[in-house]
Amino acid sequence: MTDTIVTQQGKNHISIKDLPDLLIGADTMVPTLHGQQRYINFDNAASTPTFAPIAESVMSFLRWYSNVHRGTGFKSQLASWAYERSRDMVAEFIKADLKKQVVIFTKNSTEAINKLSHRLGLTKNDIVLTTLMEHHSNELPWRRAGTVRHVGLNPDGTISREDFLNKLKTYESRVKIVAITGASNVTGYINDIDFFACEAHRVGARILVDGAQLIPHRPVDMKPDDPECCIDYLVFSGHKMYAPFGVGVLVGDRRTFEYGDPQEVGGGVVDIVTLEDAYWTDLPEKEEAGTPDIIGVVALGKAIRMFETLGWETIINHEAELTAYALRKLREMPEVTIYGDTNPDNAKNRLGVISLNIGDVPHALAAAILSIEGGIGVRSGCFCAHTYVKELLQVDEKESKILEEQILARDRSNIPGTIRMSFGLYNTTDEIDRFIAMVRKIIAGDYDRGYVLNKEKGEYSNPKLTFHFEEYFEL
Ligand SMILES: Cc1ncc(COP(=O)(O)O)c(C=O)c1O
């Protein structure tokens, strides 16, 4: 398996070892209480930065940039070709069959799930079976569409297969869709999609896999020729796979989108418009109203090329190595609580997403110290998965009610949560060492005492360090 990729210009051969240097912003220095430090980004589950070959590809495309599909000029035709080429690459990447399925470009995964939930034409009699592990994007759209039921969790935070099977039995043919995440953005657990897909189809339901976290880390096969165990619908986002230029993807059965009205209407979705009528055009244009995110789509194609050239084995091994290394170091500190699987030997079966707390230091304070004193970017809080985080932290109903009242009264000081570190392809064990050194300092109480809590935001700052962003970036 080769892990060499060639840039647009065919010059720079790179391997996974080169990725730290090819990262755009790799050596960015940021202000901290202890002077300028090289920034470490452990917030890849939220959004990934990009690599030079992808950025170069975007720059090189910009000279050809033009609107797609309707232009007669050479540039428009080239842009349309690149846009459609990327669509084909997406289909190949997740083994979709464009004769049966359609790849629709959206703004992000959230928009993709909203679009699907609208298109399925559910009624309140229809059950959407989702889980307690979901991101809000795979929960809230369904509440508007049908009646949502949740599959519960096992004590370790994985999804309970038993509860899933029981709920399928209880609701049977009323279950129209099983909406499940491919992997958790909180614990990094990877779900056995094959199992959930086969069981969903047994009762006549379809399955949506929220691939926002899974797609950048594992190969996914939609199995279009396997009606019993296929993935009916899949969504993911370019910005989580090194193409932070704004595009999302919804892939699904063509029949779902062929009939009926698209959710958004306007330019590009019609063949004929009269004063009385509008005749919808063919897929996928019918579902992509207005000018699409052409740059985002091109960048996504290039990112997919990078994944394919690096190869999944290389990607999985590298991320597992980082995850195992971090877990080993974190487990040496009894003050650190890790949520989910803590076993370094299981690192290949999960994502490099680790949620933790440090003693009784509030997560928001620990995250602020990591940034303000260590130059390390993580995320803290509930990661748009309130119900899952509350389950993991064992927040009971009574406590939950009190917190709800506080938050509604604009006091977020006690908001439950964790710190989340999440790895990308370019991260290194040296960076993990810097993180661990900071965690040790936090445990020892060896940090500045001047942090101030903004109750309304639930965030800490330190008046000794104020930022002047215009010194770093001008608009
Ligand atoms: C599991 C999961 N699903 C959905 C989303 C939403 O993705 P986007 O913000 O690109 O719409 C996220 C984002 O963090 C996620 O982690």
The ligand as an ORCA input file, in Angstrom:
! r2SCAN-3c Opt
* xyz 0 1
  C     -21.542     13.122     15.064
  C     -21.829     14.456     14.455
  N     -22.911     14.607     13.692
  C     -23.209     15.760     13.103
  C     -22.407     16.857     13.254
  C     -22.778     18.132     12.595
  O     -21.862     18.427     11.587
  P     -21.908     19.834     10.845
  O     -21.593     20.859     11.879
  O     -20.868     19.731      9.798
  O     -23.262     19.992     10.310
  C     -21.273     16.770     14.053
  C     -20.407     17.940     14.277
  O     -19.608     18.005     15.168
  C     -20.962     15.529     14.650
  O     -19.864     15.382     15.419
*
